C-alpha cells in the first residue's frame, strides 16, 4: 500500500510538471504571436503569421534557424573565452 501511494505521488508530480510545461509552451506561442503582430503591423496580412517562426533581431526567422544562430553564437563565445 505504501509503495502504491508513493507511485501515485510520483505520477501526480509528473503530471503537474507536464501541465506546467504545456502552459509554458502556450505562453511562448502567444508571445511569439504578439511579436509577429508587431512585425507585420504595416501590412496586416494574417496569412503571413507562422507558429513555427519568431522575430529575432528584427527579422522573422524559422525557429530552427534561430536555434542554429544561437548555437553558433554560443560556440563563438566559448572560443573567445578560451
Helices and strands as residue ranges (DSSP letters): H 2-39, G 46-48, E 53-56, E 59-62, H 63-80
